[in-house]
Amino acid sequence: MIDMPILKTKLHELRKENNMQQAELAKLVGVRRETIGNLENGKYNPSLKLAMDIAKVFERTVEDIFFFEEEE
């Protein structure tokens, strides 16, 4: 069986650097706070639009925030 890489995110770190709560980010990108929590915990993969909206908020590229890591 082929090991698929896992999508990881730096979202939590970026929020903390910017003193931003999950609810604030959620409001800025038009999702529920729970969605941001699930993204941070690896329980949800964002749509391309959501990933791009989040990147725009933090003035980063999508690749700066979301990346793949090989499964262990």
mmCIF file of the N, C-alpha and C atoms, coordinates in Angstrom:
data_MODEL
# 
_entry.id   MODEL 
# 
loop_
_atom_site.group_PDB 
_atom_site.id 
_atom_site.type_symbol 
_atom_site.label_atom_id 
_atom_site.label_alt_id 
_atom_site.label_comp_id 
_atom_site.label_asym_id 
_atom_site.label_entity_id 
_atom_site.label_seq_id 
_atom_site.pdbx_PDB_ins_code 
_atom_site.Cartn_x 
_atom_site.Cartn_y 
_atom_site.Cartn_z 
_atom_site.occupancy 
_atom_site.B_iso_or_equiv 
_atom_site.pdbx_formal_charge 
_atom_site.auth_seq_id 
_atom_site.auth_comp_id 
_atom_site.auth_asym_id 
_atom_site.auth_atom_id 
_atom_site.pdbx_PDB_model_num 
ATOM 1   N N  . MET A 1 1  ? 0.841   -1.191 0.000  1.00 0.00 ? 1  MET A N  1 
ATOM 2   C CA . MET A 1 1  ? 0.000   0.000  0.000  1.00 0.00 ? 1  MET A CA 1 
ATOM 3   C C  . MET A 1 1  ? 0.882   1.249  0.000  1.00 0.00 ? 1  MET A C  1 
ATOM 4   N N  . ILE A 1 2  ? 0.475   2.238  -0.749 1.00 0.00 ? 2  ILE A N  1 
ATOM 5   C CA . ILE A 1 2  ? 1.241   3.475  -0.858 1.00 0.00 ? 2  ILE A CA 1 
ATOM 6   C C  . ILE A 1 2  ? 0.917   4.383  0.325  1.00 0.00 ? 2  ILE A C  1 
ATOM 7   N N  . ASP A 1 3  ? 1.960   4.898  0.976  1.00 0.00 ? 3  ASP A N  1 
ATOM 8   C CA . ASP A 1 3  ? 1.758   5.866  2.052  1.00 0.00 ? 3  ASP A CA 1 
ATOM 9   C C  . ASP A 1 3  ? 1.500   7.232  1.453  1.00 0.00 ? 3  ASP A C  1 
ATOM 10  N N  . MET A 1 4  ? 0.378   7.809  1.810  1.00 0.00 ? 4  MET A N  1 
ATOM 11  C CA . MET A 1 4  ? 0.017   9.129  1.307  1.00 0.00 ? 4  MET A CA 1 
ATOM 12  C C  . MET A 1 4  ? 0.507   10.193 2.292  1.00 0.00 ? 4  MET A C  1 
ATOM 13  N N  . PRO A 1 5  ? 1.028   11.272 1.767  1.00 0.00 ? 5  PRO A N  1 
ATOM 14  C CA . PRO A 1 5  ? 1.464   12.346 2.670  1.00 0.00 ? 5  PRO A CA 1 
ATOM 15  C C  . PRO A 1 5  ? 0.263   12.979 3.378  1.00 0.00 ? 5  PRO A C  1 
ATOM 16  N N  . ILE A 1 6  ? 0.524   13.519 4.540  1.00 0.00 ? 6  ILE A N  1 
ATOM 17  C CA . ILE A 1 6  ? -0.515  14.151 5.352  1.00 0.00 ? 6  ILE A CA 1 
ATOM 18  C C  . ILE A 1 6  ? -0.381  15.663 5.238  1.00 0.00 ? 6  ILE A C  1 
ATOM 19  N N  . LEU A 1 7  ? -1.523  16.348 5.058  1.00 0.00 ? 7  LEU A N  1 
ATOM 20  C CA . LEU A 1 7  ? -1.514  17.805 4.988  1.00 0.00 ? 7  LEU A CA 1 
ATOM 21  C C  . LEU A 1 7  ? -1.320  18.376 6.387  1.00 0.00 ? 7  LEU A C  1 
ATOM 22  N N  . LYS A 1 8  ? -0.322  19.208 6.552  1.00 0.00 ? 8  LYS A N  1 
ATOM 23  C CA . LYS A 1 8  ? -0.035  19.881 7.822  1.00 0.00 ? 8  LYS A CA 1 
ATOM 24  C C  . LYS A 1 8  ? -0.234  21.381 7.627  1.00 0.00 ? 8  LYS A C  1 
ATOM 25  N N  . THR A 1 9  ? -0.317  22.109 8.731  1.00 0.00 ? 9  THR A N  1 
ATOM 26  C CA . THR A 1 9  ? -0.527  23.549 8.653  1.00 0.00 ? 9  THR A CA 1 
ATOM 27  C C  . THR A 1 9  ? 0.244   24.294 9.739  1.00 0.00 ? 9  THR A C  1 
ATOM 28  N N  . LYS A 1 10 ? 0.596   25.514 9.441  1.00 0.00 ? 10 LYS A N  1 
ATOM 29  C CA . LYS A 1 10 ? 1.241   26.412 10.409 1.00 0.00 ? 10 LYS A CA 1 
ATOM 30  C C  . LYS A 1 10 ? 0.232   27.435 10.930 1.00 0.00 ? 10 LYS A C  1 
ATOM 31  N N  . LEU A 1 11 ? -1.025  27.130 10.760 1.00 0.00 ? 11 LEU A N  1 
ATOM 32  C CA . LEU A 1 11 ? -2.095  28.067 11.088 1.00 0.00 ? 11 LEU A CA 1 
ATOM 33  C C  . LEU A 1 11 ? -2.067  28.512 12.547 1.00 0.00 ? 11 LEU A C  1 
ATOM 34  N N  . HIS A 1 12 ? -1.920  27.555 13.448 1.00 0.00 ? 12 HIS A N  1 
ATOM 35  C CA . HIS A 1 12 ? -1.910  27.889 14.882 1.00 0.00 ? 12 HIS A CA 1 
ATOM 36  C C  . HIS A 1 12 ? -0.777  28.876 15.193 1.00 0.00 ? 12 HIS A C  1 
ATOM 37  N N  . GLU A 1 13 ? 0.411   28.595 14.680 1.00 0.00 ? 13 GLU A N  1 
ATOM 38  C CA . GLU A 1 13 ? 1.562   29.459 14.936 1.00 0.00 ? 13 GLU A CA 1 
ATOM 39  C C  . GLU A 1 13 ? 1.336   30.865 14.365 1.00 0.00 ? 13 GLU A C  1 
ATOM 40  N N  . LEU A 1 14 ? 0.773   30.924 13.164 1.00 0.00 ? 14 LEU A N  1 
ATOM 41  C CA . LEU A 1 14 ? 0.525   32.226 12.539 1.00 0.00 ? 14 LEU A CA 1 
ATOM 42  C C  . LEU A 1 14 ? -0.511  33.032 13.318 1.00 0.00 ? 14 LEU A C  1 
ATOM 43  N N  . ARG A 1 15 ? -1.538  32.353 13.794 1.00 0.00 ? 15 ARG A N  1 
ATOM 44  C CA . ARG A 1 15 ? -2.541  33.057 14.599 1.00 0.00 ? 15 ARG A CA 1 
ATOM 45  C C  . ARG A 1 15 ? -1.917  33.621 15.865 1.00 0.00 ? 15 ARG A C  1 
ATOM 46  N N  . LYS A 1 16 ? -1.101  32.807 16.539 1.00 0.00 ? 16 LYS A N  1 
ATOM 47  C CA . LYS A 1 16 ? -0.474  33.256 17.783 1.00 0.00 ? 16 LYS A CA 1 
ATOM 48  C C  . LYS A 1 16 ? 0.472   34.432 17.532 1.00 0.00 ? 16 LYS A C  1 
ATOM 49  N N  . GLU A 1 17 ? 1.245   34.361 16.453 1.00 0.00 ? 17 GLU A N  1 
ATOM 50  C CA . GLU A 1 17 ? 2.148   35.468 16.098 1.00 0.00 ? 17 GLU A CA 1 
ATOM 51  C C  . GLU A 1 17 ? 1.384   36.768 15.881 1.00 0.00 ? 17 GLU A C  1 
ATOM 52  N N  . ASN A 1 18 ? 0.143   36.635 15.386 1.00 0.00 ? 18 ASN A N  1 
ATOM 53  C CA . ASN A 1 18 ? -0.673  37.808 15.085 1.00 0.00 ? 18 ASN A CA 1 
ATOM 54  C C  . ASN A 1 18 ? -1.722  38.098 16.153 1.00 0.00 ? 18 ASN A C  1 
ATOM 55  N N  . ASN A 1 19 ? -1.588  37.448 17.324 1.00 0.00 ? 19 ASN A N  1 
ATOM 56  C CA . ASN A 1 19 ? -2.543  37.632 18.430 1.00 0.00 ? 19 ASN A CA 1 
ATOM 57  C C  . ASN A 1 19 ? -3.983  37.537 17.953 1.00 0.00 ? 19 ASN A C  1 
ATOM 58  N N  . MET A 1 20 ? -4.275  36.488 17.188 1.00 0.00 ? 20 MET A N  1 
ATOM 59  C CA . MET A 1 20 ? -5.592  36.313 16.582 1.00 0.00 ? 20 MET A CA 1 
ATOM 60  C C  . MET A 1 20 ? -6.260  35.054 17.130 1.00 0.00 ? 20 MET A C  1 
ATOM 61  N N  . GLN A 1 21 ? -7.509  35.193 17.502 1.00 0.00 ? 21 GLN A N  1 
ATOM 62  C CA . GLN A 1 21 ? -8.297  34.057 17.975 1.00 0.00 ? 21 GLN A CA 1 
ATOM 63  C C  . GLN A 1 21 ? -8.860  33.284 16.779 1.00 0.00 ? 21 GLN A C  1 
ATOM 64  N N  . GLN A 1 22 ? -9.214  32.030 17.010 1.00 0.00 ? 22 GLN A N  1 
ATOM 65  C CA . GLN A 1 22 ? -9.824  31.232 15.952 1.00 0.00 ? 22 GLN A CA 1 
ATOM 66  C C  . GLN A 1 22 ? -11.077 31.916 15.403 1.00 0.00 ? 22 GLN A C  1 
ATOM 67  N N  . ALA A 1 23 ? -11.884 32.476 16.291 1.00 0.00 ? 23 ALA A N  1 
ATOM 68  C CA . ALA A 1 23 ? -13.128 33.127 15.869 1.00 0.00 ? 23 ALA A CA 1 
ATOM 69  C C  . ALA A 1 23 ? -12.863 34.323 14.950 1.00 0.00 ? 23 ALA A C  1 
ATOM 70  N N  . GLU A 1 24 ? -11.810 35.078 15.236 1.00 0.00 ? 24 GLU A N  1 
ATOM 71  C CA . GLU A 1 24 ? -11.460 36.226 14.389 1.00 0.00 ? 24 GLU A CA 1 
ATOM 72  C C  . GLU A 1 24 ? -11.104 35.778 12.985 1.00 0.00 ? 24 GLU A C  1 
ATOM 73  N N  . LEU A 1 25 ? -10.238 34.779 12.896 1.00 0.00 ? 25 LEU A N  1 
ATOM 74  C CA . LEU A 1 25 ? -9.833  34.272 11.591 1.00 0.00 ? 25 LEU A CA 1 
ATOM 75  C C  . LEU A 1 25 ? -11.033 33.698 10.849 1.00 0.00 ? 25 LEU A C  1 
ATOM 76  N N  . ALA A 1 26 ? -11.852 32.953 11.569 1.00 0.00 ? 26 ALA A N  1 
ATOM 77  C CA . ALA A 1 26 ? -13.046 32.360 10.959 1.00 0.00 ? 26 ALA A CA 1 
ATOM 78  C C  . ALA A 1 26 ? -13.938 33.432 10.338 1.00 0.00 ? 26 ALA A C  1 
ATOM 79  N N  . LYS A 1 27 ? -14.143 34.521 11.058 1.00 0.00 ? 27 LYS A N  1 
ATOM 80  C CA . LYS A 1 27 ? -14.984 35.609 10.553 1.00 0.00 ? 27 LYS A CA 1 
ATOM 81  C C  . LYS A 1 27 ? -14.364 36.236 9.300  1.00 0.00 ? 27 LYS A C  1 
ATOM 82  N N  . LEU A 1 28 ? -13.050 36.422 9.306  1.00 0.00 ? 28 LEU A N  1 
ATOM 83  C CA . LEU A 1 28 ? -12.372 37.036 8.167  1.00 0.00 ? 28 LEU A CA 1 
ATOM 84  C C  . LEU A 1 28 ? -12.475 36.198 6.896  1.00 0.00 ? 28 LEU A C  1 
ATOM 85  N N  . VAL A 1 29 ? -12.500 34.878 7.052  1.00 0.00 ? 29 VAL A N  1 
ATOM 86  C CA . VAL A 1 29 ? -12.524 34.008 5.868  1.00 0.00 ? 29 VAL A CA 1 
ATOM 87  C C  . VAL A 1 29 ? -13.886 33.357 5.626  1.00 0.00 ? 29 VAL A C  1 
ATOM 88  N N  . GLY A 1 30 ? -14.868 33.681 6.455  1.00 0.00 ? 30 GLY A N  1 
ATOM 89  C CA . GLY A 1 30 ? -16.235 33.228 6.211  1.00 0.00 ? 30 GLY A CA 1 
ATOM 90  C C  . GLY A 1 30 ? -16.529 31.777 6.540  1.00 0.00 ? 30 GLY A C  1 
ATOM 91  N N  . VAL A 1 31 ? -15.910 31.269 7.626  1.00 0.00 ? 31 VAL A N  1 
ATOM 92  C CA . VAL A 1 31 ? -16.206 29.907 8.086  1.00 0.00 ? 31 VAL A CA 1 
ATOM 93  C C  . VAL A 1 31 ? -16.509 29.941 9.577  1.00 0.00 ? 31 VAL A C  1 
ATOM 94  N N  . ARG A 1 32 ? -16.919 28.796 10.118 1.00 0.00 ? 32 ARG A N  1 
ATOM 95  C CA . ARG A 1 32 ? -17.172 28.707 11.557 1.00 0.00 ? 32 ARG A CA 1 
ATOM 96  C C  . ARG A 1 32 ? -15.853 28.537 12.308 1.00 0.00 ? 32 ARG A C  1 
ATOM 97  N N  . ARG A 1 33 ? -15.844 28.932 13.567 1.00 0.00 ? 33 ARG A N  1 
ATOM 98  C CA . ARG A 1 33 ? -14.648 28.800 14.397 1.00 0.00 ? 33 ARG A CA 1 
ATOM 99  C C  . ARG A 1 33 ? -14.192 27.346 14.459 1.00 0.00 ? 33 ARG A C  1 
ATOM 100 N N  . GLU A 1 34 ? -15.149 26.426 14.508 1.00 0.00 ? 34 GLU A N  1 
ATOM 101 C CA . GLU A 1 34 ? -14.826 25.007 14.570 1.00 0.00 ? 34 GLU A CA 1 
ATOM 102 C C  . GLU A 1 34 ? -14.015 24.557 13.355 1.00 0.00 ? 34 GLU A C  1 
ATOM 103 N N  . THR A 1 35 ? -14.286 25.166 12.213 1.00 0.00 ? 35 THR A N  1 
ATOM 104 C CA . THR A 1 35 ? -13.549 24.821 10.995 1.00 0.00 ? 35 THR A CA 1 
ATOM 105 C C  . THR A 1 35 ? -12.073 25.161 11.153 1.00 0.00 ? 35 THR A C  1 
ATOM 106 N N  . ILE A 1 36 ? -11.783 26.307 11.743 1.00 0.00 ? 36 ILE A N  1 
ATOM 107 C CA . ILE A 1 36 ? -10.394 26.702 11.973 1.00 0.00 ? 36 ILE A CA 1 
ATOM 108 C C  . ILE A 1 36 ? -9.737  25.720 12.946 1.00 0.00 ? 36 ILE A C  1 
ATOM 109 N N  . GLY A 1 37 ? -10.441 25.361 14.001 1.00 0.00 ? 37 GLY A N  1 
ATOM 110 C CA . GLY A 1 37 ? -9.921  24.382 14.960 1.00 0.00 ? 37 GLY A CA 1 
ATOM 111 C C  . GLY A 1 37 ? -9.638  23.046 14.294 1.00 0.00 ? 37 GLY A C  1 
ATOM 112 N N  . ASN A 1 38 ? -10.550 22.599 13.452 1.00 0.00 ? 38 ASN A N  1 
ATOM 113 C CA . ASN A 1 38 ? -10.359 21.326 12.751 1.00 0.00 ? 38 ASN A CA 1 
ATOM 114 C C  . ASN A 1 38 ? -9.194  21.395 11.767 1.00 0.00 ? 38 ASN A C  1 
ATOM 115 N N  . LEU A 1 39 ? -8.999  22.528 11.131 1.00 0.00 ? 39 LEU A N  1 
ATOM 116 C CA . LEU A 1 39 ? -7.844  22.711 10.252 1.00 0.00 ? 39 LEU A CA 1 
ATOM 117 C C  . LEU A 1 39 ? -6.557  22.580 11.057 1.00 0.00 ? 39 LEU A C  1 
ATOM 118 N N  . GLU A 1 40 ? -6.501  23.244 12.187 1.00 0.00 ? 40 GLU A N  1 
ATOM 119 C CA . GLU A 1 40 ? -5.303  23.233 13.027 1.00 0.00 ? 40 GLU A CA 1 
ATOM 120 C C  . GLU A 1 40 ? -5.005  21.840 13.575 1.00 0.00 ? 40 GLU A C  1 
ATOM 121 N N  . ASN A 1 41 ? -6.039  21.050 13.810 1.00 0.00 ? 41 ASN A N  1 
ATOM 122 C CA . ASN A 1 41 ? -5.872  19.713 14.375 1.00 0.00 ? 41 ASN A CA 1 
ATOM 123 C C  . ASN A 1 41 ? -5.733  18.627 13.316 1.00 0.00 ? 41 ASN A C  1 
ATOM 124 N N  . GLY A 1 42 ? -5.698  19.019 12.051 1.00 0.00 ? 42 GLY A N  1 
ATOM 125 C CA . GLY A 1 42 ? -5.539  18.053 10.981 1.00 0.00 ? 42 GLY A CA 1 
ATOM 126 C C  . GLY A 1 42 ? -6.764  17.202 10.708 1.00 0.00 ? 42 GLY A C  1 
ATOM 127 N N  . LYS A 1 43 ? -7.922  17.670 11.151 1.00 0.00 ? 43 LYS A N  1 
ATOM 128 C CA . LYS A 1 43 ? -9.159  16.915 10.960 1.00 0.00 ? 43 LYS A CA 1 
ATOM 129 C C  . LYS A 1 43 ? -9.955  17.404 9.752  1.00 0.00 ? 43 LYS A C  1 
ATOM 130 N N  . TYR A 1 44 ? -9.441  18.410 9.056  1.00 0.00 ? 44 TYR A N  1 
ATOM 131 C CA . TYR A 1 44 ? -10.166 18.993 7.932  1.00 0.00 ? 44 TYR A CA 1 
ATOM 132 C C  . TYR A 1 44 ? -9.158  19.509 6.923  1.00 0.00 ? 44 TYR A C  1 
ATOM 133 N N  . ASN A 1 45 ? -9.390  19.195 5.654  1.00 0.00 ? 45 ASN A N  1 
ATOM 134 C CA . ASN A 1 45 ? -8.562  19.729 4.583  1.00 0.00 ? 45 ASN A CA 1 
ATOM 135 C C  . ASN A 1 45 ? -9.308  20.884 3.940  1.00 0.00 ? 45 ASN A C  1 
ATOM 136 N N  . PRO A 1 46 ? -8.672  22.043 3.806  1.00 0.00 ? 46 PRO A N  1 
ATOM 137 C CA . PRO A 1 46 ? -9.369  23.207 3.275  1.00 0.00 ? 46 PRO A CA 1 
ATOM 138 C C  . PRO A 1 46 ? -9.594  23.108 1.775  1.00 0.00 ? 46 PRO A C  1 
ATOM 139 N N  . SER A 1 47 ? -10.633 23.779 1.329  1.00 0.00 ? 47 SER A N  1 
ATOM 140 C CA . SER A 1 47 ? -10.817 23.947 -0.114 1.00 0.00 ? 47 SER A CA 1 
ATOM 141 C C  . SER A 1 47 ? -9.708  24.879 -0.591 1.00 0.00 ? 47 SER A C  1 
ATOM 142 N N  . LEU A 1 48 ? -9.494  24.904 -1.871 1.00 0.00 ? 48 LEU A N  1 
ATOM 143 C CA . LEU A 1 48 ? -8.482  25.807 -2.418 1.00 0.00 ? 48 LEU A CA 1 
ATOM 144 C C  . LEU A 1 48 ? -8.838  27.254 -2.103 1.00 0.00 ? 48 LEU A C  1 
ATOM 145 N N  . LYS A 1 49 ? -10.114 27.614 -2.217 1.00 0.00 ? 49 LYS A N  1 
ATOM 146 C CA . LYS A 1 49 ? -10.540 28.985 -1.920 1.00 0.00 ? 49 LYS A CA 1 
ATOM 147 C C  . LYS A 1 49 ? -10.251 29.345 -0.471 1.00 0.00 ? 49 LYS A C  1 
ATOM 148 N N  . LEU A 1 50 ? -10.587 28.444 0.459  1.00 0.00 ? 50 LEU A N  1 
ATOM 149 C CA . LEU A 1 50 ? -10.340 28.720 1.872  1.00 0.00 ? 50 LEU A CA 1 
ATOM 150 C C  . LEU A 1 50 ? -8.841  28.856 2.137  1.00 0.00 ? 50 LEU A C  1 
ATOM 151 N N  . ALA A 1 51 ? -8.047  27.970 1.573  1.00 0.00 ? 51 ALA A N  1 
ATOM 152 C CA . ALA A 1 51 ? -6.592  28.051 1.758  1.00 0.00 ? 51 ALA A CA 1 
ATOM 153 C C  . ALA A 1 51 ? -6.063  29.382 1.237  1.00 0.00 ? 51 ALA A C  1 
ATOM 154 N N  . MET A 1 52 ? -6.561  29.826 0.086  1.00 0.00 ? 52 MET A N  1 
ATOM 155 C CA . MET A 1 52 ? -6.104  31.097 -0.489 1.00 0.00 ? 52 MET A CA 1 
ATOM 156 C C  . MET A 1 52 ? -6.586  32.287 0.342  1.00 0.00 ? 52 MET A C  1 
ATOM 157 N N  . ASP A 1 53 ? -7.813  32.212 0.857  1.00 0.00 ? 53 ASP A N  1 
ATOM 158 C CA . ASP A 1 53 ? -8.329  33.288 1.715  1.00 0.00 ? 53 ASP A CA 1 
ATOM 159 C C  . ASP A 1 53 ? -7.501  33.407 2.992  1.00 0.00 ? 53 ASP A C  1 
ATOM 160 N N  . ILE A 1 54 ? -7.148  32.280 3.589  1.00 0.00 ? 54 ILE A N  1 
ATOM 161 C CA . ILE A 1 54 ? -6.327  32.283 4.799  1.00 0.00 ? 54 ILE A CA 1 
ATOM 162 C C  . ILE A 1 54 ? -4.950  32.864 4.493  1.00 0.00 ? 54 ILE A C  1 
ATOM 163 N N  . ALA A 1 55 ? -4.361  32.454 3.379  1.00 0.00 ? 55 ALA A N  1 
ATOM 164 C CA . ALA A 1 55 ? -3.046  32.966 2.981  1.00 0.00 ? 55 ALA A CA 1 
ATOM 165 C C  . ALA A 1 55 ? -3.089  34.481 2.812  1.00 0.00 ? 55 ALA A C  1 
ATOM 166 N N  . LYS A 1 56 ? -4.178  34.974 2.236  1.00 0.00 ? 56 LYS A N  1 
ATOM 167 C CA . LYS A 1 56 ? -4.324  36.425 2.027  1.00 0.00 ? 56 LYS A CA 1 
ATOM 168 C C  . LYS A 1 56 ? -4.378  37.179 3.364  1.00 0.00 ? 56 LYS A C  1 
ATOM 169 N N  . VAL A 1 57 ? -5.087  36.614 4.330  1.00 0.00 ? 57 VAL A N  1 
ATOM 170 C CA . VAL A 1 57 ? -5.187  37.238 5.657  1.00 0.00 ? 57 VAL A CA 1 
ATOM 171 C C  . VAL A 1 57 ? -3.800  37.427 6.266  1.00 0.00 ? 57 VAL A C  1 
ATOM 172 N N  . PHE A 1 58 ? -2.952  36.398 6.140  1.00 0.00 ? 58 PHE A N  1 
ATOM 173 C CA . PHE A 1 58 ? -1.631  36.438 6.754  1.00 0.00 ? 58 PHE A CA 1 
ATOM 174 C C  . PHE A 1 58 ? -0.543  36.967 5.814  1.00 0.00 ? 58 PHE A C  1 
ATOM 175 N N  . GLU A 1 59 ? -0.954  37.371 4.602  1.00 0.00 ? 59 GLU A N  1 
ATOM 176 C CA . GLU A 1 59 ? -0.016  37.888 3.601  1.00 0.00 ? 59 GLU A CA 1 
ATOM 177 C C  . GLU A 1 59 ? 1.118   36.902 3.360  1.00 0.00 ? 59 GLU A C  1 
ATOM 178 N N  . ARG A 1 60 ? 0.752   35.639 3.188  1.00 0.00 ? 60 ARG A N  1 
ATOM 179 C CA . ARG A 1 60 ? 1.681   34.543 2.917  1.00 0.00 ? 60 ARG A CA 1 
ATOM 180 C C  . ARG A 1 60 ? 1.183   33.793 1.694  1.00 0.00 ? 60 ARG A C  1 
ATOM 181 N N  . THR A 1 61 ? 2.001   32.862 1.219  1.00 0.00 ? 61 THR A N  1 
ATOM 182 C CA . THR A 1 61 ? 1.530   31.977 0.155  1.00 0.00 ? 61 THR A CA 1 
ATOM 183 C C  . THR A 1 61 ? 0.841   30.777 0.797  1.00 0.00 ? 61 THR A C  1 
ATOM 184 N N  . VAL A 1 62 ? 0.017   30.106 0.026  1.00 0.00 ? 62 VAL A N  1 
ATOM 185 C CA . VAL A 1 62 ? -0.636  28.893 0.517  1.00 0.00 ? 62 VAL A CA 1 
ATOM 186 C C  . VAL A 1 62 ? 0.420   27.891 0.979  1.00 0.00 ? 62 VAL A C  1 
ATOM 187 N N  . GLU A 1 63 ? 1.515   27.787 0.212  1.00 0.00 ? 63 GLU A N  1 
ATOM 188 C CA . GLU A 1 63 ? 2.581   26.840 0.532  1.00 0.00 ? 63 GLU A CA 1 
ATOM 189 C C  . GLU A 1 63 ? 3.309   27.187 1.825  1.00 0.00 ? 63 GLU A C  1 
ATOM 190 N N  . ASP A 1 64 ? 3.286   28.463 2.225  1.00 0.00 ? 64 ASP A N  1 
ATOM 191 C CA . ASP A 1 64 ? 3.891   28.864 3.499  1.00 0.00 ? 64 ASP A CA 1 
ATOM 192 C C  . ASP A 1 64 ? 3.068   28.358 4.685  1.00 0.00 ? 64 ASP A C  1 
ATOM 193 N N  . ILE A 1 65 ? 1.781   28.165 4.471  1.00 0.00 ? 65 ILE A N  1 
ATOM 194 C CA . ILE A 1 65 ? 0.872   27.810 5.556  1.00 0.00 ? 65 ILE A CA 1 
ATOM 195 C C  . ILE A 1 65 ? 0.535   26.317 5.564  1.00 0.00 ? 65 ILE A C  1 
ATOM 196 N N  . PHE A 1 66 ? 0.323   25.762 4.376  1.00 0.00 ? 66 PHE A N  1 
ATOM 197 C CA . PHE A 1 66 ? -0.049  24.357 4.245  1.00 0.00 ? 66 PHE A CA 1 
ATOM 198 C C  . PHE A 1 66 ? 1.039   23.599 3.528  1.00 0.00 ? 66 PHE A C  1 
ATOM 199 N N  . PHE A 1 67 ? 1.372   22.415 4.038  1.00 0.00 ? 67 PHE A N  1 
ATOM 200 C CA . PHE A 1 67 ? 2.432   21.616 3.428  1.00 0.00 ? 67 PHE A CA 1 
ATOM 201 C C  . PHE A 1 67 ? 2.166   20.143 3.708  1.00 0.00 ? 67 PHE A C  1 
ATOM 202 N N  . PHE A 1 68 ? 2.787   19.292 2.923  1.00 0.00 ? 68 PHE A N  1 
ATOM 203 C CA . PHE A 1 68 ? 2.614   17.846 3.101  1.00 0.00 ? 68 PHE A CA 1 
ATOM 204 C C  . PHE A 1 68 ? 3.781   17.263 3.853  1.00 0.00 ? 68 PHE A C  1 
ATOM 205 N N  . GLU A 1 69 ? 3.477   16.299 4.705  1.00 0.00 ? 69 GLU A N  1 
ATOM 206 C CA . GLU A 1 69 ? 4.495   15.586 5.468  1.00 0.00 ? 69 GLU A CA 1 
ATOM 207 C C  . GLU A 1 69 ? 4.228   14.094 5.278  1.00 0.00 ? 69 GLU A C  1 
ATOM 208 N N  . GLU A 1 70 ? 5.299   13.361 5.071  1.00 0.00 ? 70 GLU A N  1 
ATOM 209 C CA . GLU A 1 70 ? 5.143   11.908 4.879  1.00 0.00 ? 70 GLU A CA 1 
ATOM 210 C C  . GLU A 1 70 ? 4.614   11.259 6.142  1.00 0.00 ? 70 GLU A C  1 
ATOM 211 N N  . GLU A 1 71 ? 3.719   10.300 5.956  1.00 0.00 ? 71 GLU A N  1 
ATOM 212 C CA . GLU A 1 71 ? 3.158   9.562  7.079  1.00 0.00 ? 71 GLU A CA 1 
ATOM 213 C C  . GLU A 1 71 ? 4.241   8.671  7.687  1.00 0.00 ? 71 GLU A C  1 
ATOM 214 N N  . GLU A 1 72 ? 4.243   8.558  8.997  1.00 0.00 ? 72 GLU A N  1 
ATOM 215 C CA . GLU A 1 72 ? 5.257   7.738  9.679  1.00 0.00 ? 72 GLU A CA 1 
ATOM 216 C C  . GLU A 1 72 ? 4.807   6.312  9.841  1.00 0.00 ? 72 GLU A C  1 
# 
